[in-house]
Amino acid sequence: MKTSSVIARERGTDLLTVRDLHVEGFSDERWHPIVRGVDFSLKRGEVLGLIGESGAGKSTIGLAAMGYAKPGCRITRGSVLFDGVDLLSMSEARRRRLRGSRIAYVAQSAAAWFNPAHRLLDQTVETAVAHGIASRGEANRDAVELYKRLQLPQPETIGFRYPHQVSGGQLQRAMTAMAMACRPDLIVFDEPTTALDVTTQVEVLASIRRVVEDFNTAAIYVTHDLAVVAQMADRIMVLRHGQTVEEAGTRQMLTAPAQEYTRTLWAVRKLAKPEIEARDHILTIDNVTAAYAGGVKVLSDVSIRVPRGRTVALVGESGSGKSTLARVVTGLLPAMSGSISFDAQPLPLSLKQRSKDLLRRIQMIYQSPDSALNPRQTVEEVIARPLEFYLGLKGEQRDRRIGELMHMIEMDESFLDRLPGELSGGQKQRICIARALAANPELIICDEVTSALDQIVQEEILKLLIRLQRELGVSYIFITHDIATVRAIADEVVVMHQGKVVEQGPKTEILTSPHAAYTELLLSSVPAMDPDWLTGLLAKRKRQGTLDAAG
Amino acid sequence: MRLNPVAKTVLQRLGLGLITLFVVSIIIFSAIAMLPGDFAKATLGQSATPETVAALQHEIGLDRPPVERYFSWIGKMAKGDFGSSFASRTGYRRTVAEIIAPRLYNTMFLAVMTALIAVPLALGLGIVAALYRNSWFDRVVNTVTLTTISFPEFFVAYMLAFLIISRDTFAGTEFAQSLPVWLAISINWTLNVVPKFPTLANINDQTPFWDHVWRAALPSATLTLVIVAHMMRMTRAAILNMLSSPYIDMARLKGMRPMVVVLRHALPNAWAPIVTVVAFNLAYLIVGVVVVEVVFVYPGVGQLMVDAVRSRDVPVVQACALVFAATYVLLNLIADIISIATNPRLLHPR
């Protein structure tokens, strides 16, 4: 099915030709190059994957393909020929007529890119009506048709809801429907599934791929996730620092990348740590139930063991209660019932009842180092605070310890008087790690600490955490939704779903032969670096579905 | 169990508003009780014997303890009885209501008239300024409104009055003589384009409606100049704030015209901050206009209150203060309701 459509697409005529594209962005009072001389072309019905780390300029290129530069950016050089006309040299009014009707855009975070003030249907049909392509009535009927094709639940009525009333995955599909409303020749997909859970991602990817094939729409698919782009794209272009690293057909790119940089990107996901058994448990959680104000129960009857000096990965999708469990362990959200014991001593459930020393022994590292660090404090102040607060270190002792901590996180002391704003994402996360280590903790809760980072940086942070555990014997509770991260760091795995523990056990056992149906679903939804993965998975699920129905 | 969120919030705010009014009434009463001097001594003059003073005090009830007086006042107030002015005599009762009513009507008249001009003007200017931000139009509007808000209102009032008077007097001034003839003539001509608005807004209850509008023109223009800046700047800022949202990029990428982007995509999300500022300025139109009233001798409630304070006519002062407080509470309540009604997240919960 896939292969036949690829052939049909290759016969298509040239739709988009980008030549020598240069884009600059304005920050710190001057213009910086973001894209420096990128060339590519796209045929009708063809899907081109743009891949690279953050800052590679892939989203900027996606927008420039629509002749658009975000506020604070400008296209300085080059041409974008769309169906033979240069988008960059035509008048704004002509560009406006093309946008939405012949070139459409699907954004990463649909929740932010949908206008909260209007119903989904009004936003879906807006372009078709404004460009005079359909009457309001026709557009409404067509929108329902598209909702159906994209497998949205209750396609007849979902359009009357507001963006905040539907789930993230549904919103992402509604946005695809919005882009499809005028049956454009080209759609730019900018990380459309990055913000979604893996099980939802599979459905959205399948829906997107189907409509793009059905309408023979050409697409630019921007993402940082190789496995995802492998399912979607006919060709892949790797970008770095605003320049093309290499470009090739998907299969060739996956099996035989020509450039060293591409190979490192490909290799990142292969980090794996052998699991080690532990002597005893540092933390035992028994039958914990917790709820937020308002009475909504988020955790019910959760029991978990955390082996000393090892890593437990808490895996689950958003809303499964992983982060709530972290709040319960730290005492920020006292459990309603159940008991927790730490180092064989019962742990008071509420933060207020815990001694300062007890607080010191459990530390946390957060997902977004940007919001976890005070932007007004220098690195030195950030690290010194726990040293002074918990350990009462002063003067030379304090400074020596700061030096040691900086050494541990592999940064040099010249960073000490910098502010968080002057550091990269990976460096900021290292500072957060140093701050947690400063308290000499026995247990560190890492809440999605690598999710906001680029893959290569992720790998460095994971390696650092593994090394620190080996040297200091600290235990980790590692909250993540990413199975590759689990493979890299965990000794034991706890799978959570809707506030309950589905399964707990050694990593290899859970990852290779899961017992629970949910774990199986979760694992099978993780995209593989194989272009046939999605097709195969959908076929398999369909087969199982019919089998289930028959049985 | 679950009330409609709008109804719930309205009831909540209404309850809070009543509590606020109650607290304000206590503050008003105690503040006035602490004012030096009393009505009886003030009216009867220096030469009054202690007996006559005591008799008058007894007649108007000033000899009773303050707590008792407060509760009888607030109790009547709750029933809609504003009480009698101290200016009443036996056989000649003047109720506070009948003193305040015509004045309040005048104040409301001026406030509504100004609001009808100023609010659409401010919103329009704000929207256009946001649409063409950093253009000449934007800069001029910003500078002009900033200038008018920077001057004290009485200065603006006198400048407007001066402009009207200059119509007739400009040609004869030394300044006009010193200018080239063509310039003096064109200035004189321009001045004469301005209608000859009355600089004194003397109004009584017989004044016909359109005459009232005509006479209130200058006070209204003054107030407009004072309040437009604040509302216009907030409108502009609120819209510009929205223009950096991703869904605005989306609207542009959908090929929407800039006007549609601002009106359909930015404005609906910007109402909350705008109405708050509008409500604040409308409240000012009712409670803060005393200076403008004095300049144009406009018989509004502000002047009445000042006069009543001077003559120690406590019931009138209290009633005015309470009316002002109620205005604030009511306008803020309306602003809250509009904020909720324009926010689908609150109006249509999941």
HADDOCK unambig.tbl for C-alpha pairs under 7 A between the chains (distance, minus, plus):
assign (segid A and resid 96 and name CA) (segid B and resid 255 and name CA) 4.32 0.50 0.50
assign (segid A and resid 96 and name CA) (segid B and resid 256 and name CA) 6.84 0.50 0.50
assign (segid A and resid 97 and name CA) (segid B and resid 255 and name CA) 6.00 0.50 0.50
assign (segid A and resid 99 and name CA) (segid B and resid 253 and name CA) 5.76 0.50 0.50
assign (segid A and resid 99 and name CA) (segid B and resid 254 and name CA) 5.40 0.50 0.50
assign (segid A and resid 99 and name CA) (segid B and resid 255 and name CA) 4.67 0.50 0.50
assign (segid A and resid 100 and name CA) (segid B and resid 253 and name CA) 6.25 0.50 0.50
assign (segid A and resid 100 and name CA) (segid B and resid 254 and name CA) 3.95 0.50 0.50
assign (segid A and resid 100 and name CA) (segid B and resid 255 and name CA) 5.41 0.50 0.50
assign (segid A and resid 104 and name CA) (segid B and resid 254 and name CA) 6.80 0.50 0.50
assign (segid A and resid 105 and name CA) (segid B and resid 253 and name CA) 6.82 0.50 0.50
assign (segid A and resid 112 and name CA) (segid B and resid 246 and name CA) 5.95 0.50 0.50
assign (segid A and resid 112 and name CA) (segid B and resid 247 and name CA) 6.38 0.50 0.50
assign (segid A and resid 113 and name CA) (segid B and resid 246 and name CA) 4.95 0.50 0.50
assign (segid A and resid 113 and name CA) (segid B and resid 247 and name CA) 4.13 0.50 0.50
assign (segid A and resid 113 and name CA) (segid B and resid 250 and name CA) 6.19 0.50 0.50
assign (segid A and resid 114 and name CA) (segid B and resid 247 and name CA) 5.32 0.50 0.50
assign (segid A and resid 115 and name CA) (segid B and resid 247 and name CA) 5.27 0.50 0.50
assign (segid A and resid 115 and name CA) (segid B and resid 265 and name CA) 6.79 0.50 0.50
assign (segid A and resid 117 and name CA) (segid B and resid 268 and name CA) 6.31 0.50 0.50
assign (segid A and resid 117 and name CA) (segid B and resid 269 and name CA) 6.25 0.50 0.50
assign (segid A and resid 117 and name CA) (segid B and resid 343 and name CA) 6.68 0.50 0.50
assign (segid A and resid 117 and name CA) (segid B and resid 344 and name CA) 6.04 0.50 0.50
assign (segid A and resid 127 and name CA) (segid B and resid 254 and name CA) 6.00 0.50 0.50
assign (segid A and resid 164 and name CA) (segid B and resid 345 and name CA) 6.75 0.50 0.50
assign (segid A and resid 165 and name CA) (segid B and resid 350 and name CA) 4.84 0.50 0.50
